[in-house]
């Protein structure tokens, strides 16, 4: 039994970030960690689908345009494996087909350029600190 003075601290929520742009990955990781999130980042879709992911207290932030698997292909693979983490897809100029597929896979869409706190606002709604 723990003494009353010892409180359990819940680990910070995790953002799993997928983007092949190293500079953007680093900038987003820095920004999210300052906000209080834990961040795991991947450069390729193949790297992300090979990882063990948490069941809860996490969300996915996936770039759509990648070499190899697209962000939506990654999300489809994860959904097929019953990974139900909330997802945000970041892309520029999404076609109606991309919008429809993102909606079917239950991914929120955030358009690039990532101006202001738009992405962070979406993450805060999904994973309040």
N, C-alpha and C positions, 0 to 999 in steps of 0.2 A: 504494500500500500504506500502511495506517495504522500509525503507531508503536504499539508494545506498550502504552505508557502511556495511549493514547487508547482508551477503551472506548466501544462503541456503546450508547446507551441506547434501549431499546424504549419507544415512546410508551405512555402510560397507556391502558388499555382504555377504550372509550367506551360510555356509556349514552345511548341515544336515548330521550328522555322525551316522552310525549304526554299532556297533561292540559290541559283548558280552564280550570281553576281557577288563576289567575295566582299567588295566594299559595302554593298547594301546589306549583306548578311551581318557584317561587323557593326555597321551603324545601327541597324535594328536591334541587334543583340544588346549593344551598349544602352540604347534608349529603353528597352524593356527591362533590363536589369536595374537601371536607375529607378524605374517605376516600382520595382519590388518583385518582379517575376523571375523565375528560373527559366533559362532558355537553353534548349538543345537545338543545334542547327545542323543542317545537312546541305551539301552542295548538289546532290543528285537524288532523283526519285528512287533509284535503286538502293541507295544508302538508307533512305528513310524506311522503305518497306522491309528492309532487313532488320530494323531495330525493334526491340520490345518497347511497346508504348504503354503508358499508364492507362488505367480504366476510367479515371476521373481526375478532377482538378487539373485539367490540361486542355489546351486547344491547339489546333493545327493552323498554321499560316503558310499557305502554299502558293508559290509563284506558278502561273499557268504555263508560261513559255520557258521550257527547259530543253537542253539537249537530252536525248533519250526519252524517258517517260515524261509526259506533261503532268502538271499539277493535278489535272482532272483524272488522268490515268492512275496516278498514285492514290488519289482519293477513292477511285473505284475499287482498286485492289484492296485498300484498307476496309472499305465498306463490305466487300465480299468476305473479308475475314472477320466481320462483325465488330469492327472498331467503330464505335459510335461517337467519338469525340467531336465536339463542335469544330467546324472548319471555316476558314476564311480564305477565299481565292483572290490573289492580287494579280491584276493584269491591266493592260492598256487596250483600249478599243475592242472590247469583247463583242463577238458576233452574237446574233440571236441564238445560234446553236450552242455557243459556250454558255450563255446565260441560262438557257433551258437545261443543259446538262448539269450546271452548277446547282440549279434549283432542285433537280431530281436527286442529287447527291447530298442535299441539305447543306450547301456551302453558301455563306454570305459572300457577296462579290464587292470588292473594293478596287476602284480603278486607279491606276497609276496616271500621273505622278502622285505619290503619296504626300499630299499637301497637308500642312497643319497636323492636327491630332486625329484625323479621320480613322486611321487604322487603330491607333491606341484607344479611341472611343469604342470601337467595335470589340476590342479585346477586353476592355473594362466591363462592358455589358455582359460578356460571356463569362469572364473570370474576375468577379469583384475581389479586391484585395481586402 
